Amino acid sequence: MKASDLKNKGVKIKLKDKEYELKFDMNTFCELEEVYGDINKAFEDLQNKKFKAIRALIYAAIKAEVENITLKEVGQMITLDELEELSLAINKALNMSMPEKEEDMGEH
């Protein structure tokens, strides 16, 4: 997958009475990789609904809008009541940002 294949679409989320766009582009994935160390591990942990992964993905997306925000600040903005809703928003935003799958024409 190339960076140019990523779609520039996102999902609006509200944290602490402020709206953010949860969008996964190349900058978001790079930030996530830097914070988490291993992007595949981040997505594995997200599947297992680990708090660290949810916070890291939201942080990486918000960081594109608010450059000086910290992980701790994002963590303080998230309440336990919002976790399920945020998990759904993350999945929706990820699906929206991924390129369309091309039909396999048997060419390798």
NORCOR-V861794 format. One record per residue. PHI is phi in radians with two decimals (999 if undefined). PSI is psi in whole degrees, 0 to 359 (NA if undefined). OMEGA is omega in degrees with one decimal (* if undefined). Layout:
PHI,PSI,OMEGA
PHI,PSI,OMEGA
This chain:
999,135,177.0
-1.74,155,178.7
-1.01,325,-178.7
-1.20,344,178.2
-1.36,340,-178.9
-1.22,137,178.4
-1.48,150,-178.4
-1.70,59,-178.6
-2.16,150,-179.6
-2.53,181,-179.2
-2.17,135,177.6
-1.38,133,173.2
-2.24,157,179.6
-2.11,124,177.3
-2.27,126,178.9
0.88,49,176.4
1.11,18,175.9
-2.19,139,-179.0
-1.66,138,177.6
-2.26,156,174.2
-1.77,119,178.1
-1.52,100,-174.4
-2.30,134,-178.9
-1.92,102,176.3
-2.09,188,-176.8
-1.05,320,179.1
-1.11,320,179.1
-1.11,314,-179.5
-1.14,322,177.0
-1.13,317,178.5
-1.10,317,179.0
-1.08,317,179.1
-1.10,320,179.6
-1.17,318,-178.1
-1.27,316,-171.3
-1.59,338,-179.1
1.60,312,-177.1
-2.37,112,-175.7
-1.12,325,178.1
-1.15,322,177.3
-1.14,323,178.1
-1.05,315,-179.2
-1.26,327,175.0
-1.11,314,178.8
-1.15,326,176.5
-1.10,318,177.6
-1.04,327,179.8
-1.56,9,176.4
0.97,42,176.9
-1.40,136,-177.9
-0.99,318,-178.1
-1.01,319,-178.8
-1.22,317,179.3
-1.08,313,179.4
-1.08,317,-177.9
-1.11,318,179.7
-1.17,318,178.3
-1.15,317,177.5
-1.02,311,-177.4
-1.04,322,179.7
-1.26,317,-179.3
-1.20,326,-178.1
-1.00,331,177.4
-1.14,330,179.1
-1.60,320,-174.3
-2.12,89,-169.8
-1.04,328,-174.7
-1.66,12,179.6
-1.30,151,179.7
-1.97,163,176.0
-1.01,318,-179.5
-1.11,320,179.0
-1.10,318,177.7
-1.11,317,178.0
-1.03,324,178.6
-1.26,338,-179.3
-1.44,342,-175.5
-1.70,130,174.9
-1.83,156,179.9
-1.07,329,178.7
-1.13,335,-176.1
-1.60,352,-172.2
-1.00,314,-178.8
-1.12,315,179.1
-1.10,319,178.8
-1.18,322,176.5
-1.06,317,177.6
-1.13,319,179.2
-1.13,320,178.2
-1.07,312,-180.0
-1.07,318,179.3
-1.12,316,-179.5
-1.13,320,177.5
-1.09,315,179.0
-1.10,323,180.0
-1.22,330,-175.0
-1.50,340,-176.4
-1.32,147,178.3
-1.18,157,176.4
-1.16,142,176.7
-1.32,133,177.8
-1.54,148,177.0
-1.16,136,177.5
-1.34,115,-177.4
-1.62,13,179.5
1.42,6,179.3
-1.61,132,179.2
-2.27,NA,*
